[in-house]
Amino acid sequence: MVTAAQGNSSVEKIVLVGILPWSNGTNLENTTVDAWNAVLSGIASSYSKAVYVSAASMVGQFRVGGPLGNLRDIQPAYDADGVHFTPA
């Protein structure tokens, strides 16, 4: 799909959005999310029209006891309505 968009003259920019932190996920599951995001970032870097966007730094927070430097949980401020960023 990215290759087709890259070759389409009417497409100006391809945006690949990273997967957000998963508060209910284990550290191992979140490591998998990190790996997928690394793949998405790599794909974006191989196409001139593509850009990778990570929202983790905007909504994520560091998990207590989690790996250093990883945003593993959603900040409570972004979950105030009880609907966004929850299983609901």
C-alpha positions in Angstrom: 0.0 0.0 0.0 2.8 2.4 0.8 4.6 1.5 -2.4 1.4 2.2 -4.4 0.9 5.6 -2.6 4.6 6.4 -3.2 4.1 5.9 -6.9 0.8 7.9 -7.1 1.5 11.4 -8.3 -1.7 12.7 -6.6 -0.4 11.6 -3.1 1.7 14.2 -1.5 2.4 12.7 1.9 2.1 9.2 3.4 1.6 9.2 7.2 2.3 6.1 9.2 1.0 6.5 12.7 2.6 4.5 15.5 0.8 2.2 17.9 0.0 3.9 21.2 1.0 2.7 24.6 -1.1 -0.1 26.1 -1.8 0.4 29.8 -3.2 -3.1 30.3 -0.4 -4.8 28.4 2.5 -6.6 30.0 6.0 -5.3 29.5 6.6 -8.1 27.0 3.5 -7.2 25.0 4.6 -3.6 25.0 8.0 -4.6 23.8 6.2 -6.2 20.8 4.4 -2.8 20.2 7.8 -1.1 20.3 9.1 -3.6 17.7 6.1 -2.9 15.4 6.7 0.8 15.8 10.3 0.4 14.9 9.2 -1.5 11.7 6.8 1.3 10.8 9.4 3.9 11.3 11.8 1.9 9.1 9.2 1.7 6.4 8.6 5.4 6.5 12.3 6.2 6.2 12.6 4.1 3.1 10.0 6.2 1.1 10.5 9.9 0.3 6.8 10.7 0.7 6.4 8.9 4.0 6.7 10.2 7.5 6.3 8.2 10.8 4.4 9.9 13.6 4.5 8.7 17.2 1.9 9.9 19.6 3.3 8.0 22.5 5.2 11.0 23.8 2.0 13.0 23.8 -0.2 10.5 25.7 2.2 8.0 27.2 3.7 7.9 30.7 6.5 5.8 32.1 5.4 2.6 33.8 6.6 2.2 37.3 9.1 -0.7 37.2 9.0 -0.8 33.4 12.0 -0.5 31.1 13.7 2.8 31.2 12.9 5.2 28.4 9.7 3.5 27.3 6.2 5.1 27.5 4.1 2.1 28.5 0.9 3.5 30.0 -1.6 6.2 29.0 -1.5 9.3 31.1 -4.6 9.5 33.4 -5.4 13.0 32.0 -6.2 11.4 28.6 -8.5 8.9 30.2 -10.7 11.3 32.1 -14.0 10.5 30.2 -13.6 6.7 30.9 -14.0 5.9 27.2 -10.8 7.0 25.4 -7.8 4.8 25.8 -9.7 2.1 27.8 -11.3 -1.2 26.9 -14.7 0.7 26.9 
